Amino acid sequence: MKKIAILISLPILVFSFSNFATNKTESLETVITTGGAMVTFAGKRSGEITKETALITTELFAKYPKDGKIISFKLIIPKEGKVVELSAKGGKLTGEMITCIKKMEKGGSIKFSNIKVEWREGKSIPAPNISLKLI
């Protein structure tokens, strides 16, 4: 009987001494939230995109919800050696955004963040960030 008690209590003891510290270096972008919208830029949400495709694609597209309309977003992009955030209302890139993409060199990255999509009854829902590398 003592052996059974020891066998049962051993995993509990090991479990109680386990280290459950969180990894503070984990990026917030790796956390996936459910219930948000799905938005694409040139049909992509991540990966690589040619500079030419980035320049002819002038707006973000809401794939979910089906009738969703993009309210606003930010483009995070390198500009003159600094990282800047450019804001837009609606789903279209501004002239300044397009100019910044034109001036970028291949290998640079563009990131769309704070994407808000209008859904039912005028409510807005967030969409995950889009990160693309120019090739």
Residue pairs with C-beta under 8 A, 6 or more apart in sequence:
29 129
29 131
32 128
33 126
33 128
35 125
36 125
36 126
36 127
36 128
37 62
37 64
37 65
37 68
37 115
37 117
37 119
37 125
37 126
37 127
38 45
38 62
38 63
38 64
38 127
38 128
39 45
39 60
39 61
39 62
39 63
39 70
39 112
39 115
39 117
39 127
39 128
39 130
40 60
40 61
40 63
40 130
41 49
41 54
41 57
41 60
41 61
41 112
41 130
41 132
42 49
42 53
42 54
42 57
43 61
44 130
44 132
45 128
45 130
46 130
46 131
46 132
47 132
47 133
48 132
48 133
48 134
48 135
49 132
49 133
49 134
49 135
50 134
50 135
51 101
51 104
51 106
51 134
51 135
54 101
54 110
54 132
54 134
55 98
55 101
55 102
58 92
58 93
58 98
59 70
59 90
59 91
59 92
59 93
60 70
60 73
60 91
60 112
60 115
60 130
61 70
61 91
62 68
62 69
62 70
62 91
62 117
62 127
65 117
65 119
65 120
65 125
68 117
68 118
68 119
68 125
69 91
69 117
69 118
70 90
70 91
70 115
70 116
70 117
70 118
71 89
71 90
71 116
71 117
71 118
71 124
72 87
72 88
72 89
72 90
72 114
72 115
72 116
73 87
73 88
73 91
73 112
73 113
73 114
73 115
73 116
74 85
74 86
74 87
74 88
74 112
74 113
74 114
75 85
75 86
75 88
75 93
75 97
75 100
75 110
75 111
75 112
76 83
76 84
76 85
76 110
76 111
76 112
76 113
77 83
77 84
77 86
77 97
77 100
77 101
77 104
77 108
77 110
77 111
78 84
78 104
78 108
78 109
79 100
79 103
84 100
85 113
86 94
86 96
86 97
86 100
88 94
88 97
93 101
101 110
101 134
104 110
104 134
105 134
106 134
106 135
107 133
107 134
107 135
108 133
108 134
109 131
109 132
109 133
109 134
110 131
110 132
110 134
111 129
111 130
111 131
111 132
112 129
112 130
112 131
113 129
114 126
115 126
115 127
115 128
115 129
115 130
116 124
116 125
116 126
116 127
117 124
117 125
117 126
117 127
118 124
119 125
